Amino acid sequence: MTVLFVNACLRDDESRTLELCREYLEGIDDVQEVNLGQLRLEPFYAESVAYRAQLEKAGVFDDPIFDLSKQFAEADEIVIGAPYWDLSFPAALKVYIEHVSVCDVTFHYTDDARCEGTCRARHLTYITTCGGSVAGANLGYDYLCGIARMFGIPETRFAAAENLDVVGTDVEAQLNAARQTLAQLKATR
Ligand SMILES: Cc1cc2nc3c(=O)[nH]c(=O)nc-3n(C[C@H](O)[C@H](O)[C@H](O)COP(=O)(O)O)c2cc1C
């Protein structure tokens, strides 16, 4: 049972989001971590997207350009940790999704031209923390719900600690509320 942890908590040890993720993953065997702060992936541009497209067209998937996509497709569970930045999440996570979203790896087209997901994961759990409130503008999670649908992942789950940068907030109480949600999610893995 492989859990893929996509770590987009770019502040590393300073990150409250990473603290929640580590607690959630504690005791779970076989966690594969993709650390986006270390990977420093490049976005796709004309040359790289053309290079990848001709490999896809030829059905040649042993190039390292497909490694992240294959890893994502084969995981049994996905956990994504990312802080709430600019109403969504750090750009590094969007770039990662560009690398993962590959026709005939994470999704394919059926004979009647329908897009169908091909990922194994039974759920995607998204963990975030926010300076203010995420209500009404949970755009990063909304986007990832769309991606999960496209990739054939049937369930998405969410936990957030909010208002962490609001003066006077009891930060530990907010983190504890998120911990309670995460404990419930962990109990229903
Ligand atoms: C570049 C950047 C953008 C941010 N954008 C928002 C935002 O749009 N809304 C918000 O409520 N907080 C925003 N914040 C505050 C973070 O969401 C908050 O500090 C969060 O807890 C950081 O998570 P971390 O401790 O895991 O790094 C932003 C912080 C940074 C550094």
The ligand as a Tripos MOL2 file, in Angstrom:
@<TRIPOS>MOLECULE
LIG
   31    33     1     0     0
SMALL
NO_CHARGES

@<TRIPOS>ATOM
      1 C1          3.5590   33.9200   -0.9360 C.3       1 LIG1
      2 C2          2.4520   33.8130    0.0980 C.ar      1 LIG1
      3 C3          1.1390   33.9820   -0.2930 C.ar      1 LIG1
      4 C4          0.1170   33.9060    0.6580 C.ar      1 LIG1
      5 N1         -1.1760   34.0780    0.2480 N.ar      1 LIG1
      6 C5         -2.1830   33.9950    1.1680 C.ar      1 LIG1
      7 C6         -3.5450   34.1820    0.7680 C.ar      1 LIG1
      8 O1         -3.8750   34.4120   -0.3850 O.2       1 LIG1
      9 N2         -4.4990   34.0790    1.7200 N.ar      1 LIG1
     10 C7         -4.2060   33.7980    3.0400 C.ar      1 LIG1
     11 O2         -5.1270   33.6900    3.8600 O.2       1 LIG1
     12 N3         -2.9130   33.6070    3.4320 N.ar      1 LIG1
     13 C8         -1.9070   33.7060    2.5350 C.ar      1 LIG1
     14 N4         -0.6020   33.5150    2.9190 N.ar      1 LIG1
     15 C9         -0.3230   33.1210    4.3200 C.3       1 LIG1
     16 C10        -0.1550   31.6030    4.4270 C.3       1 LIG1
     17 O3         -1.2810   30.9200    3.9220 O.3       1 LIG1
     18 C11         0.0490   31.1250    5.8640 C.3       1 LIG1
     19 O4          1.1000   31.8240    6.4910 O.3       1 LIG1
     20 C12         0.2980   29.6360    5.9080 C.3       1 LIG1
     21 O5          0.0830   29.1390    7.2030 O.3       1 LIG1
     22 C13         1.7180   29.2980    5.4640 C.3       1 LIG1
     23 O6          1.8880   27.9090    5.5700 O.3       1 LIG1
     24 P1          3.2690   27.2740    6.0690 P.3       1 LIG1
     25 O7          3.4600   27.6430    7.5270 O.co2     1 LIG1
     26 O8          3.0440   25.8210    5.8830 O.co2     1 LIG1
     27 O9          4.3480   27.8140    5.1880 O.co2     1 LIG1
     28 C14         0.4210   33.6130    2.0030 C.ar      1 LIG1
     29 C15         1.7610   33.4290    2.3860 C.ar      1 LIG1
     30 C16         2.7710   33.5450    1.4470 C.ar      1 LIG1
     31 C17         4.2190   33.3650    1.8870 C.3       1 LIG1
@<TRIPOS>BOND
     1     1     2 1
     2     2     3 ar
     3     2    30 ar
     4     3     4 ar
     5     4     5 ar
     6     4    28 ar
     7     5     6 ar
     8     6     7 ar
     9     6    13 1
    10     7     8 2
    11     7     9 ar
    12     9    10 ar
    13    10    11 2
    14    10    12 ar
    15    12    13 ar
    16    13    14 ar
    17    14    15 1
    18    14    28 ar
    19    15    16 1
    20    16    17 1
    21    16    18 1
    22    18    19 1
    23    18    20 1
    24    20    21 1
    25    20    22 1
    26    22    23 1
    27    23    24 1
    28    24    25 2
    29    24    26 1
    30    24    27 1
    31    28    29 ar
    32    29    30 ar
    33    30    31 1
@<TRIPOS>SUBSTRUCTURE
     1 LIG1         1 GROUP 0 **** ****
